[in-house]
Amino acid sequence: MNYFRMTTAVLAIVVFSGCTKKPELAPISGWVQYHDPYFQGTFSYPQGWHIVVEGTKVSMYSSQEAVGKFFD
């Protein structure tokens, strides 16, 4: 009997854990060209995103909050 209850509880957790509402993505209104002078590469990124260049590493962030959180 305990096996049945445990299986039911685990199944309920798995089923209901996927019911959270996913955040909506910000709409992309346009694209901007980025040209890397070191590698001579060019790519497009969404307008309004932030580019952070550290030596030969280029990082893109969707918000200023993300830049502050992950750039440290």
Helices and strands as residue ranges (DSSP letters): H 2-17, E 31-36, E 41-46, E 50-54, E 57-61, H 64-70
